[in-house]
């Protein structure tokens, strides 16, 4: 991949250069069964509201995102009603939000470095069976926000071995 685009065919994808977008999400994945390797490159974006470096469209399943940097966007990774997503070895920096999933099951979010302004990792209501491990989360500087937050109705989520430091207020929030 050498430009911002929508991935709509299952398969393996790899960046071959850094990408930048202004005003829209750079990469949108709207199909199941995708491996997206940033190949050590970065995706940058403007910080316009509701734009993401990577947008996972409604009901996307079995996607891997790995090995690169996501920066200068409103969301690094954003999605709703997702399952079987792996996010690993990503550097997320200078975004407003990090990984924001409105409803998700069977996620593995591991070995990421997250330095954002408002919220590192968020799972909305009814998010189940997710693993959040071995992430470094720092720089959260907004009042009332969390490095990691899970909302109501979630079960069997594993949050362990994360290094949360140098944040303004709250490390891990479980809202009931």
C-alpha positions in Angstrom: 0.0 0.0 0.0 1.4 3.4 -1.0 -1.6 5.7 -0.5 -4.6 6.2 1.9 -7.4 3.9 0.8 -10.2 1.5 1.7 -9.3 -2.2 2.1 -12.3 -4.1 0.8 -10.7 -7.4 -0.2 -9.5 -10.0 2.3 -5.8 -10.7 2.3 -2.3 -9.6 3.5 -1.4 -5.9 3.1 1.8 -4.1 3.8 2.8 -0.4 3.7 5.7 0.4 1.4 6.0 4.1 2.5 4.7 6.4 5.2 1.2 7.9 4.6 -0.4 11.2 5.5 -4.1 12.3 5.2 -5.9 15.5 5.9 -9.5 15.6 6.8 -10.4 11.9 6.3 -9.4 8.6 7.9 -6.4 7.3 6.1 -7.0 3.6 6.0 -10.5 2.1 6.3 -10.8 -1.7 6.6 -14.3 -2.9 5.8 -13.8 -6.6 5.1 -13.0 -9.6 7.3 -9.7 -11.6 7.3 -7.1 -8.9 6.8 -3.5 -8.7 8.0 -2.2 -5.1 7.8 1.5 -4.8 8.4 2.7 -1.2 8.6 6.2 -2.5 7.8 7.8 0.0 10.2 6.2 3.0 8.4 3.8 5.6 9.9 0.3 6.9 9.1 -0.3 10.5 10.0 -3.5 12.4 9.9 -5.1 15.7 10.9 -6.8 15.9 14.2 -10.2 16.6 12.8 -13.0 15.2 14.8 -14.0 11.6 13.9 -11.0 10.9 11.7 -8.7 8.0 12.4 -5.4 6.7 11.2 -7.1 3.4 10.8 -10.9 3.0 10.8 -12.4 -0.5 11.2 -15.8 -0.5 9.7 -18.9 -1.9 11.4 -18.8 -5.6 12.0 -15.3 -6.3 10.8 -13.8 -9.5 12.0 -10.4 -11.3 12.1 -8.1 -8.3 11.4 -4.4 -7.9 12.5 -2.7 -4.5 12.6 1.0 -4.6 13.4 4.5 -3.1 13.2 4.4 0.7 12.7 3.4 4.2 14.0 0.1 5.9 14.1 0.2 9.6 14.9 -1.3 13.1 14.6 -5.0 12.0 14.4 -8.1 12.3 16.4 -8.2 8.4 16.8 -5.3 6.1 16.1 -7.7 3.1 15.7 -11.4 3.4 15.8 -14.3 0.9 15.3 -17.6 -0.5 16.4 -19.1 -4.0 16.8 -15.8 -5.9 16.0 -14.5 -9.3 16.8 -11.2 -11.2 16.6 -8.9 -8.1 16.2 -5.2 -8.2 17.0 -3.3 -4.9 17.5 0.4 -5.3 18.3 3.7 -3.6 18.1 2.2 -0.2 17.2 3.5 3.1 18.4 0.7 5.5 18.9 1.7 9.1 19.5 0.4 12.7 19.5 -3.3 11.6 18.9 -6.2 12.8 20.9 -7.4 9.2 21.5 -5.6 5.9 21.1 -7.5 2.7 20.4 -11.3 3.3 20.7 -13.6 0.3 20.3 -17.3 1.0 20.9 -18.1 -2.7 21.2 -15.6 -5.5 20.7 -15.0 -9.2 21.5 -11.9 -11.4 21.3 -9.4 -8.6 20.9 -5.7 -9.0 21.6 -4.1 -5.6 22.2 -0.5 -6.3 23.2 3.1 -4.8 23.0 2.0 -1.3 22.0 3.5 2.1 23.1 0.7 4.6 23.5 1.2 8.3 24.3 -2.0 10.2 23.6 -3.8 13.2 25.1 -7.1 11.9 26.3 -7.6 8.1 26.4 -5.3 5.2 25.7 -7.5 2.1 25.2 -11.3 2.2 25.5 -13.9 -0.6 25.1 -17.6 0.4 25.1 -20.5 -1.6 26.5 -20.8 -5.4 26.0 -17.1 -5.9 25.2 -16.1 -9.4 26.1 -13.1 -11.8 26.1 -10.5 -9.2 25.4 -6.8 -9.3 26.2 -5.0 -6.1 27.0 -1.4 -6.9 27.9 2.2 -5.6 27.8 1.3 -2.1 26.7 3.1 1.1 27.7 0.6 3.9 28.2 1.7 7.4 29.1 0.9 11.1 28.5 -2.9 11.1 29.3 -3.4 14.6 30.4 -7.2 15.2 30.5 -9.2 15.3 33.7 -11.5 12.4 34.2 -10.0 10.1 31.5 -8.3 6.8 31.7 -5.3 5.1 30.3 -7.5 1.9 29.9 -11.3 2.0 30.3 -13.9 -0.8 30.0 -17.5 0.2 30.0 -20.6 -1.6 31.3 -21.7 -5.1 30.4 -18.3 -6.6 29.6 -17.1 -10.0 30.8 -14.0 -12.1 30.9 -11.6 -9.3 29.9 -7.9 -9.7 30.9 -6.0 -6.5 31.6 -2.5 -7.5 32.9 1.2 -6.5 32.7 0.5 -3.0 31.4 2.9 -0.2 32.3 0.9 2.9 32.9 2.8 6.0 34.0 3.1 9.8 33.8 -0.7 10.3 33.4 -2.8 13.1 34.8 -5.4 11.1 36.7 -6.7 7.5 36.4 -4.9 4.4 35.2 -7.6 1.7 34.7 -11.3 2.4 34.9 -14.0 -0.3 35.0 -17.4 1.3 34.7 -20.3 -0.7 36.0 
